[in-house]
């Protein structure tokens, strides 16, 4: 945290309060949301298409003025005090719109000329794994390489706050994990990251905390572990022929979602339920085929909230 930010009295890198944004025709894309991002953390903003993520991020980046509420980035209004915020932030958009005839190095040099305190072009290329492609024209780069170049542009000014909008779209599995490692390394330099992504594994792996949006509202916030813990774990197995699910202990609340003998148990205490199930199977000398026990994933929690249109709630904070 810089001395300037300390003087503002704002203890968060990003803070939104009762934030609203509407479009022509009266459609409200962002409906009074609030959340904060601590200095030096990765915060993921998730939601289905049309949930309001992009509209929210544009307000945080200072690209639009909110219709209601308040937003602060590094202690300043990113729209009204753009000159104080923009030099200290980096933005990676979903679509970069890079000049196709320039090489990767030329693109970075052009952008560096508009950036205060820009890091060396070679350093930026090396950070994103494009050092060997410096002389290649943008139009000849693969989709994944262009996304890496977008990231290099966002990192050029050594940002204190970095906005990443779908940063690994188009990358293969290796490129995605290299990008994850790079994003994590930025935290060591004190960079704060706000991330939007459709890859829920990405959010679960990277984010210190997250918020899930639905229909313009935040329906849940918390750490990935807190969000998944709010949804039941499951145990699945198949009973042998002649052993009905009715023989299971009533406390396990068994259901048969598919197929003869196939059983699913949902529980908020996985260890206890699994211990009772295995104890019962041992006492009854019943073999449980295909036994699979796992905690809820972020994907399961996300899909359940999206499908149910969950009422707003806060988990963990």
N, C-alpha and C positions, 0 to 999 in steps of 0.2 A: 504494500500500500504506500503510495507516494505522500510526501508532506502536503501537497495541494489537496489530495483527497481527504486526508485527515482533517484539514481545516474546514471542509464542507460539513463535517459532522455526520456523514453518511457511512455506515459501517458495512455496506454491501457493494460489490462490484456492479450489480444490476438489481434494481428494485422496481416492481410494477405494483401499483395500487389502484383498484377499481378501474382498470384500463378498459376502454371501450373504443370500437371502431365500426363505423357504419358506411354503407355504400348507397349509391343512388337507388331509389325505390324503397328505402327504409330497411334494407337487409342489414342486420347487425351481426358482423362476423366475429367480433370479440365483445363479450357480454359481461363486463365488470370483473375481470380476472385480477388476481393478485398473487405474486410470488417473488422470491428474492434469490439471488445467486451470490454465494460467499466468494471472497477473494481466493484465488488459487484452487477452485474446484471445477469439475466438469459437470454441467447441468444439461440434461437431455429434455427437450420439449417434444412430446410424442402426440400423435392423434391420427385419426383416419383422414382421408381426403375430404376437404371442406370443413375440417374441425376448427380452423382459425389459426393454425400455426404460422403460416406465411404472413398473414396480416399482423400477427403479434410481433414476429421478428422484425418486420419492416418498421414498426413503431419503435422497437428497441434500437434499431440501427439509425434512427433519425430520418428515414426516408419518407415518412408521413407523420402528420400531426394527429394525436389522438382526439377523438370526439368527446372523450370524458376520461377522468382519472389522471394519474400522474405516473411518469416513468423517469428514472434516473439511471444513468450509466456513468460509473466513476464519479458519482456525486453531482452530475450535471444533466440538464435536459438535453437529450441528443438531437432534438429538432431545433430548439431555440438557441442552444449553445453549441451548434455543430462544430464550429472552429476549435472548440476546446475538447471535444470528444473524438472527432474523426481521426486526428493524427495518432491517437492512442489505441485505436481499434483496427482489427483486420476483419474483412468480410469475404467469405467464399460463397458465392451464389450457386444455385442449382445449374444455371446456364451462364457460362462466363462470357460468351460472345467475343472470343479472341480473334485478332486479325490473322487471317489464314496464311498470308504470304510471308509473315515474319517468322524467323526461327524462334525456338524456345528462349534462347539467350537474348535475342533482340527484343522479344516481348517483355522480358524482365527488365532489361535496360531502359526501355521506354517508360515502364511503370515506375522504375526507381527514380527517374528524373522528376516525377511528381510526388515523391515520398520523402519526408524528412527522416534523416538518419537511417536510410535504407541499408540493409545488410548487403554484402557483396553478392553479385549475381551467381558466381560459382558456388558460394555457400548455400544460397537458396535452392539451386538446382540439386546440389548434393543431398540436402535435407529430404527432398521428395523422391530421390532415386532417379533423377533425370540428367545427371552429370554427363552420361554417355550419349545423350540425345540433344545436347545444347545446340548443335548446328542444324537440326532437323526442323523443317517448316511445320508450323502448327497444323496445316491441313494434312500433313503426312503422319502426324501422331495418331495413335489409337485413341479410342474414347477414354480408356483408363488413363493414358498418359496425359491427355488434355485435362482430366480432373486433377491429376497431380500438379500440373502447371497452374491450374486455378488455385490450388493450395499454396504453391510457392509464392504466388502474387499476394495472397492474404497474409503470408508470413513475412513479406519483404520489409515491412516497417517495424518489426519487433513489437507486435501489438501486446498491450496489457490485457485487452479483452478481445477474444477471437470468436466470431460468429461463423459456424460451419453448417451450411444448409445441404444436407444429403451428401456428405463429403466422399463417400466411397461408392457412389453409383457408378457402374461401369467397370469397377475394378474386379480383378479375379481374387480368389481367396488369399493368395500370397500378398498381393498389393493391398488388400483390405487390412490384413494383420500388420503389414509394415506401417500403414497409415495410423493404425491404433497405437503402435509403439511410438510413433512420432508425436501424436497428440499427448500421450502420457508424459513424454519427455519435456513437453512445453511447460508442464506444471512445475518442474524443477526450476524454471526461470520465473515463476510467479504468474504465468499467464492464466487467465480465467477463460474457460471455454463454454459457450452455449451451443449446443448441438441439436439439430433436427435430423431425424433419420427414420426410414421405413424398416431398417434392419434392426429388429428388436434384440437380437443377439449382440449387436453393436452397442446399443444403449445399456444392456445388462452388463457387458464387459467393461465399458468405459466410464459410465456415469457414476458420480458420487451420489447424486440425487436426481430425481426426474419428476416431471409433471405430465399427466395424460389429459389431453383436451378432447372434448366432445361437444359438438354443436355450439362452439364459441365459449364454452365454459371449461374450467379445470375440474375434473371429476376426482382426481386423486393426486397427491404429491407425497414424496418420501424417498427413501433409499430404494434401490432395486429389491433388496431383501425385504424391506417393510411392505412394499407393494405386493410382492409375490406371497408373503406370509399372510396377507389378508384374504387369500384364496386357498381353498382346501387342497391338500396333497391327495394323491390317488394311489390305490393298490389294485392291480389287475392280475387275474389268474383264471385258469380253467379247472373246474372240478371234474373228477372222474365220473363216468356214466354210473347212474344209480345213486349219486350223492347230490341231493337237491340243495340249493342255496339256503333253504329254510333250516337246514341243520347248523348253519353258522350261528355263532352267538348273536343275539339280538342287538347287542351294543355296537356291533360293527356296521349295522345299517347297510347291508349289501343290496346291490342293484344288479340287474342282468341286462347290460346295454345291447349286447349283440351275441347271437349264436347260442346254441345249447350248451349249458354249463359254464359259459363265460361270465365272470363276475367282476364288477368294479365296486370298490369301496372308496368313498371320499371322506377325508378326515382332516381336522386341524391339528391333530397330534399323531404324526406319522409313526414315531417310534413306539408309542403305546399301542396303537392299532395293529401294527405289524407284529409286535411281541405277542399280543393276544391271539392273532390269527395263527402264528406259527405254533404257539402252545396248543391251540385247539387241534391243528393238523397233526401234531405229534401224538396227542392223546387219542385221537380218532384214527390214527394210522392212515391219513388221507394225504395223497401226493398232489401238490398244487402245481400243475403244469403251466409253463410260461409266466411264472411269477415275476411281476415287475412293480417296483415301488419307487415313487419319485415325488419330490416336492413340486408345487405348481411352478411353471416357468413364467417369465415376464410375458411371453407371447400369449399364453393361456389367459393370464390376468387381463391383458390388453384386449383380446378378442371378446372376452366375457363382458367387459365394460362397454366396448363399442356396440356389441349386439344388444345389450340390455338398456343402453342409454342411461347409464348409472347416474343417480343423483349426486351432486357434488359432495365430496367428503375429503378429509385430510388424514393421511396415514403417517404416523411418526412425527409430524411437525405441526 
